[in-house]
């Protein structure tokens, strides 16, 4: 198996899906074949080099009921948490699905997307690629729309408060492929907490992830959404992520990007109803020769909306981060309150952080601010900590933890705060 036309036909033949989905897959595949990979001359890709990415080294995932998530991949976010349900996948194939009967009786639908589409096809059709992610955005988006597999679907009916968190885990073996699609739908007045994480079997294994996340929130809905990306340092990671927030709905979206060889992620939030509110917290930690590129968009479409984006990154060795943020305010989005900030902490002389905030405002009654800082760890801080009995590495770890504390304070889920803190602390090494 690979990514040829014959491979795609084999992929389709193995699936038992509604005709409308098969048709949509074929249309996306045709677009994929006609498009070129993004090039360095495009503004969005000018700082991210993917010339070493070779699709022919990978293959479309085929269902294998014998596959299970290896014991070596442990969920980091669920320690001590009583979950209402969970799903898991390995190399793009669903392996586990469970939902507490109490929530199923209230109308909650939760499970692997490729299974839910067979049992709730009309519900999935209403939202899949319909309101959030654009499957024609680039070649990666078209490939994902054509060949997505596994992933997760969550539907919370009107007025239902899902008190227990739900969890999804996507894992990759060496050379594995994951094309998972996450689709979260909250109807009016619904509430939920969703924790998604990804990990690899080996810390330096190869792999390819081409995913998408769609979040659709009705009026007055509340969602806490956590996404921990911890692929191995050989994984190519590409994703399109978008949330659509209606009137008076509130979204807290926390992203932690710790793994992958190269990441290129587009994260968009569209505030489409008056009073919509979004808070996005981003944590990035890089080492070796990792390259993480995150492009964010806060799109204010309706009036009286609030958006707050805060990204922080710490960089070791020869790694690099790119953050490019934009607040876009449409003409009718009066009384917008938008904020974005990106801070970078360099832990070596060879690391590089690119930070590019931007504003595009077409309304005249707004408050929009942005900011960016980049700097090295202060040697005086290290000396001060060492004079109090800390080793140099302990001092650096303490300073890095303090740097991210502003993000941790914003995260309202205690075990997520602890998991992120531990994940970052164990990566910090002494530097000169």
N, C-alpha and C positions, 0 to 999 in steps of 0.2 A: 504493500500500500504506500501511496505517496499523495500528491495533490494534482494528479492528472485528471482528464475527463473521465477515463475509465474508473479511476479510484473514486471519483465523486458519484458515479452511477452505482458503484458497489455500496458506498456509504448510504445512498438513498434507498437502495433495495433492502437493506437490512432493517429499515425503520418502518413502523406502522403508524403513520401520522395522517392527519386530515389532508384532503386534496389541496385546500387553500395554503397550507404550510409548504407542501411539496412545490407548489407553483411559485411561492415566494422565494423558496430556496433556489430554484432554477434561475429565476430572474436575477437574484443576487450573484449567483455563480457566473452568469453571463457578464455582469458588470465587472466582476473581479477579473475575468479573463481579458477584458478590454482595457483595464486601467494599468498604469505603471506604478511601481513603488515610489513613495515620496522621495524627492531629491533634495540635495543640500541647497539648491537655489531657491527653494520655497521658504518663505519667511518662518513658517512654523517649524521647519526641520533644519534650519541653517546651523543650529548648534548641536544637532544630534545626528551622528554618523551611523548609518545602518548598512554600509556597503559590505560588511562581513556577514550579514545575515543571509543565509541560504535556505530558502523554503524547502528545497528538494532533500534536505537532510532529515526532514520530519515527515510524518504521515497522518492522514485523517484518522481520528479515533474510531475504533469499531467496538461495539458492545461486547463485553466479556463478563458473563455473570459470575465467573470464578474469581474475579479480582476483588481484593479487599484492601482497605487502607493499611499499609504496613505499620507495625507497632512502633517503628522508629520515628514516626511523625505524630507528635503529641499536640493536642490543642492547647494554646497558651492562654486563651481568654476565659475558659470555662471552669477553672479551678474553684471549687466550693460554690458553684452556681447551680441552682435547681432549674433546669431547662424545661421549656414547654414542648420542645421538639428539636430535631437535628437532622441534617442531611450531610452526606459525605460522598466524595468522588475520588477516583484514582485514575490518572492518565486519561481524563475526559470521559470516564464511564462512571455512572452512579453506582454506589455500593451500599449506602445506608439511607433509610428514610423512616422517620418516626415523628408522630405528632400526638400529644396528649389528647385522649378522647374528649376531655372536657372542652377543649377549644374547637375540636372538630364539630361537636354538637352545637356550638355557637355560630357555625358557618365559616370558620377560618379554614382556608385552603393553604396547605404548606407541603412542599415536597420537591423532588428534582423536576426541573422544567420539562425535560423530555418525557417524563411519566405523566405529569399533570396535563400536558397538552393532549394526551390520549383520553383522559377522563373528564376534563373540563375545557374542551377545545374552544367553545364559543367564548368563554371567559378570557382565555389567553389571547385569542384573536383580537379581542376588543382593545388590548393594551400593548401587545408585542410590537415594537417598532412603530407604534401609532402616535405616541405623544412625546417621546423623549429622544432616544438615540436615533440619529439619522444613519440608516444603513448605506447611504451613498456618499458619506463624508469623504472617505478615502479608500484605498485598496484594502487596508486592514479591516475597516468596517464592513466592506462588502464580503470579504472572506468570512468574517464572523457570522454575518447574516445568512450566508449560504450553508455553513457547516457547523453551527453551534451544536453542542451536545452537553448533556448534564446541566450543571448550574442549579439554580434554585428559583422557586416561585412562591411568593407569599401574598395572600389576599386576606385582608381583614375587613369584614362587613361594617356597614354603617353603625356607629355608636359602640362597637365592641372594644373593650379595653383589654388588650392581651398583656396580662400582668407578668407572665414569665418570659424571660428572654428566649429567643430562638437562635440556633447556631448552624452555620454551614462551614464545612472544611473541604478545600480542594487541595489535592496532593499530586505531586509529579514524581515519577521515577526517572532515572537517568535516561535522557533522550526522549522523554515523554512529551505529549501534546495535550494542552487543555484549552478548549474553546468554550468554556462555560459562560452561560448568560444568567445574570441575576435580575429578576423582575419583582419589584415590591409595589403593591397597590394597597393603599389605605383609603377606604371610603370616608365620607363626611363623619367627623367626630371620632374616628377610630384612633387607637393608640397602640404602639408596639415598640419593642426593642429587638434589633436584629444585629447579630455579630457574625461577620464573615471573615474567614482567614484562609490563607494559602501557605503551603509549605512543601518542601522537597524531601525526598528520602535521604539524599546525600548532600552535604553542604556545598559541594563544588560541582554537582552534576549538571549536565546539559539539559536543555528543554526549551519549549516554545509555548507561550501563553498569548492568546488573542481573544480578549473577552469584552464584555459590555455589562454595564449596570444601569438599570432604569428604575427610578423611584417616582411614583405618581401618588400625590397626596391630595385628598379631597378637602373640602372646607372644614376648618377647625380640627384637622387631624394632627397628631403628634407622633413623631418618630425619632428614636435614637438609633443611629446606624453607625456601626463600627466596621472598618475594613483594615485588616492587618495583612500586609503583603510581605512574606518572608520566604520568597523563592530562593533557591540556591544561586550562587554567584555565576552560574553558567546559563541561566534562563533568560531568553529574550521575552520581554513583557510589554505588550501593547494593549491598551484598553481605552474605551470610550465610556464615560460615566456622566449621567445627567439626571437631575431631579427636577420635577415640575411641581410647584407648590401653589395651591389655591388659597382662597381668602382665609385669613386668620389661622392658617396651618403653621406649625413650627417643626423645623428640622434641625437636629444636631447631628452633624456628620463628622466623624473622626476617622482620619486616614493615617496609617503608619506605613511608611515605605522603607523597608530595611534590606530587602534582598534584590535579586536579579543581576544580570550582567549589564543589560541596558533596559531602561524603562522609558516609555513614552506614553503618557496618560493625559487625556483631555477630560477635565472635570468641570461640568457646567451645572449651574443652578438657575432655573427660570422661575421668577416670582410673578405668577400670572393672575393672582387675585389680590384685592386690597387687603392690607394687613398681614400679608405673608411674611414669615420670618425664617431666616436661615443662619446657622452658625456652623462654620467649617473649620475644623482643627486639623492641621497637617504636621506630621512628624517625619523627618527624613534623617537617616543615619547611613553614611556610606563609608566604604573602606576599599582597599586594593585599587582596582581600576574601574570600579562601578561608575555608571553614568545614569542618573535619574533625572528625567525631564517631565515636569508637571505644568500643564497649561490650564489655568482656571478662568472661568467666566462667571461673573455675577450679572445676570441679565434681569434688569428691573423693567417689567412690562406694564405692571399695574401701579397705581399710586399708593402712597402710605405704606410702603414695604421697607423691611430692614434686612440687611445682609452684613455678615461679619466673618471675614476670612483671615485666619492667622496660620501661617506656615513657618516652621522652624526647622533648620537643618544643621547637622554637625558632620564634618567631613574629615576623614583620615587619609593618609597615604597619598595616592595619585588620583583619587576619586573626584567626581564632578557632579554638581547639581545644577539644574536649570529650572527656574520658576518664572513663568510669564503669566501675569495676572491682568485681568481687565474687568473694570466695572462699566457696564453699558446701561445707560438710562434712556428709555424710549421717550418720545415727546409727551405722552399722556401720563408718564410715571412721575407726577409731581409729588413733592414731599417725601422723596426718597432719602433714606439714610443708609449709606453704604460705606464700608470700611474694609481695607485689605492691608496686610502687612506680611513681610517676609524677612526673617532674621537668619543669618548664616554664621556659624562658628567654625573657623578653620583650625584643625588640629595638626596640620603639617604645612610646610612651606610649598609643597607641590600640589595641594588640593586647590580646586577652583569652584567658585560659586557664582553663577550668573543670575541676577535678580532684575526683572523687568516689569514693574507695575505700570498700569495704564488706566486712563479714564476716557470714556466716550459718552458725553452727556448732551442730550438733546432737550432737556427740560430746564426751566429756569428757577425752580423752587426746590432745591436739593441740598443735601449735605453729604458730600463724598470726600473721603480722605484716603490716602495711601502712603505707605512708607516702606523703607528697606534699609537694613544694616548688614554689614559684613565685617568681620574682624577675627583676630586670633585670640587665643586664651591669654589673659594678662599674666605675665611672669610674676608680677608682684602678688597676685592672688595665689599662685602656686607656692611661692616662697612663704607667704603668710600661713597657708595650711600646713606646710612642712614644719614650720616653726612650732606648730601646735601638736606635732607628733604624727602627722599623716605621712605616708610615703608619697613619692612624686606621682605614682599612678593613682593612688587613692585620692590625692588632691585634684588631679585632672578629672577623675570620675565624679567627684563631688561638684566640681565647677560645671561639668556637662549636665549633670542632673539638675542643677540650679537653673541652667540655661533653658531647659525644657519645662521647668516647673510651671510657667505661665500657661502652657498647654495642658499640663496635668490638672491644674486647678479648674480648668473649664470643663473637663470630662466628668460627667456626673455618675459614671459607673465605676465603683471602687475597684473591682477586679481588673478592669481595663487599665485604669491608672497604674496599678501595681505591675501588671504584665508588661506594659510599655516601659516602665522604669527599669524593670529587671532586664528586659531585652536590650535596652540601650547600654546599661551599666556593664553588662558582661562583654560588650563589644569594644569598650574603650581600652586602648592600649597606651603605654607610655610613648611619648614622642619627644624629639629634641627641638 
